Amino acid sequence: MKVLIGLGNPGIEYAKTRHNVGFMVLDQLVEEQGETWKKDSKLKSEVAKIKINEEDYLLAKPQTMMNLSGEAAVQIASYFKLPKEDITIIYDDLDLPTGDIRIRTSGSAGTHNGMKSILQHLGTEEINRIRIGIESRGDSAPKQQDTSSYVLSNFGPEEKEKIDKSIAEVIANLKGTSI
């Protein structure tokens, strides 16, 4: 089994914010497969099970706040006795232009506190990750800004179009297809 952990903040007030792009990808996958989310308190997450190309996947949306995402990630890894290479984290990246996608198998967390928490709790930087850009300073956002207010704000219409395309692209990549 492989695990996809999407990062975001729980609660309806955060559902459409820039910081919840990881949740948005997983919500789309669950919707496409006609599955539903279930709360799992021992995993500190909402979870859903799906198949991608005949392989079993557990999708997880940590129900901690973003900066504590590592608590859920370590619970999931421990409970299922998963090797790190079977875990992929999907999250927003403030330092990539809106809609850009970067896929890596290791590296630092950069400025992302949710990813910092995951790397700290799992004790390694060797974690697969899919980052989706949520801005480009001076382009879609002011050069000087309050970061937390920005990531907790909703996308504008043009940005949302780019994000929807990126979500579709990430899902196609996971399925081994192209759009």
C-alpha positions in Angstrom: 0.0 0.0 0.0 1.1 3.5 -0.8 0.1 6.6 1.1 -0.7 10.1 -0.2 -0.8 12.8 2.6 -2.3 16.1 1.5 -1.5 19.0 3.6 -4.0 21.6 4.7 -5.9 23.0 7.7 -9.1 21.2 8.9 -12.3 23.1 8.9 -14.7 24.6 6.4 -13.2 28.1 6.9 -9.9 26.9 5.4 -11.3 24.6 2.7 -10.7 26.9 -0.3 -7.5 28.6 0.9 -4.2 28.5 -0.8 -2.7 26.5 2.1 -5.2 23.7 1.4 -4.0 22.7 -2.1 -2.9 19.3 -0.7 -6.4 18.6 0.6 -7.9 19.8 -2.7 -5.9 17.2 -4.7 -7.0 14.4 -2.5 -10.6 15.6 -2.4 -10.6 15.4 -6.2 -9.2 11.9 -6.2 -11.8 10.7 -3.7 -14.6 12.4 -5.6 -13.5 10.8 -8.9 -13.5 7.4 -7.4 -16.8 7.8 -5.6 -15.3 7.2 -2.2 -15.9 9.0 1.1 -13.7 10.4 3.9 -13.7 8.7 7.3 -12.3 10.2 10.5 -9.6 8.1 12.1 -8.6 9.5 15.4 -5.7 7.1 15.9 -4.2 8.4 12.7 -5.1 12.0 13.5 -6.6 12.2 10.0 -9.5 11.8 7.7 -8.7 8.8 5.5 -10.0 7.2 2.3 -8.9 4.1 0.4 -8.7 4.1 -3.3 -7.0 2.2 -6.2 -4.8 3.8 -8.7 -3.7 1.5 -11.5 -4.8 -1.6 -9.4 -2.5 -0.5 -6.5 -4.0 0.3 -3.1 -3.6 3.8 -1.8 -4.5 5.3 1.6 -5.3 9.0 1.2 -4.9 11.1 4.4 -5.8 14.6 5.3 -4.2 15.4 8.7 -6.8 16.9 11.1 -4.1 18.7 13.1 -3.4 22.3 12.1 -0.9 22.6 9.3 2.2 23.2 11.5 1.5 19.9 13.3 1.1 17.7 10.2 4.1 15.6 11.3 2.0 14.2 14.2 -0.4 12.6 11.7 2.3 11.5 9.3 4.3 9.6 11.9 1.1 7.9 13.2 0.3 6.7 9.7 3.9 5.6 9.0 4.1 3.7 12.3 0.6 2.1 12.2 1.1 0.7 8.7 4.8 0.1 9.2 5.5 1.9 5.9 8.9 2.4 4.4 9.4 6.2 3.7 9.4 5.6 -0.1 5.7 4.6 0.1 4.7 8.0 1.4 4.2 11.0 -0.7 3.3 14.5 0.7 1.3 16.9 -1.5 1.3 20.5 -0.4 1.4 24.2 -1.4 4.6 26.1 -2.1 4.7 29.9 -1.6 8.0 30.1 -3.4 6.7 28.7 -6.7 4.6 30.6 -9.2 0.9 29.8 -9.0 0.1 26.5 -10.6 3.7 25.3 -11.1 4.4 21.8 -10.0 7.6 20.3 -8.6 8.1 16.7 -7.8 11.1 15.6 -5.6 12.2 12.5 -3.7 14.0 14.4 -1.0 15.1 17.8 0.2 14.5 20.4 2.9 11.1 21.8 3.8 12.0 25.3 2.7 9.7 27.8 4.3 6.8 25.3 4.7 6.1 24.7 8.4 3.8 21.7 7.7 6.6 20.0 5.8 9.1 21.0 8.5 6.9 19.2 11.0 6.7 16.1 8.8 10.5 15.9 8.2 11.1 16.4 12.0 8.6 13.7 13.0 9.7 11.2 10.4 13.4 11.9 11.0 14.4 12.2 7.4 14.4 14.5 4.4 14.1 11.5 2.1 10.3 11.9 1.6 8.6 12.0 -1.8 6.8 15.3 -2.3 4.6 17.1 -4.8 4.6 20.8 -4.4 2.1 23.1 -6.1 2.9 26.7 -6.4 0.5 29.2 -4.9 2.1 32.5 -5.9 4.9 34.5 -7.4 5.8 37.6 -5.3 5.2 40.7 -7.3 3.2 38.9 -9.9 0.0 37.5 -8.3 0.9 38.8 -4.9 2.5 41.9 -3.4 6.3 41.7 -3.0 6.0 42.5 0.7 3.2 40.6 2.4 2.0 38.9 5.6 2.7 35.3 4.7 0.1 33.7 7.1 -2.7 36.0 5.9 -1.8 35.3 2.3 -1.7 31.5 2.5 -5.0 31.5 4.5 -6.7 33.6 1.8 -8.8 32.2 -1.2 -7.6 32.1 -4.8 -8.7 34.8 -7.2 -10.6 33.5 -10.3 -7.5 33.5 -12.6 -5.4 31.8 -9.9 -8.2 29.2 -9.3 -8.1 28.3 -13.0 -4.4 27.6 -12.8 -4.7 25.6 -9.6 -7.6 23.5 -11.0 -5.3 22.7 -14.0 -2.4 21.8 -11.7 -4.6 19.5 -9.6 -5.7 17.7 -12.8 -2.1 17.5 -13.8 -1.0 16.0 -10.5 -3.8 13.4 -10.6 -2.9 12.5 -14.2 0.7 12.1 -13.1 -0.3 9.8 -10.2 -2.3 7.7 -12.6 0.6 7.6 -15.1 -1.4 9.4 -17.8 -1.2 12.8 -19.3 -3.8 15.5 -19.8 
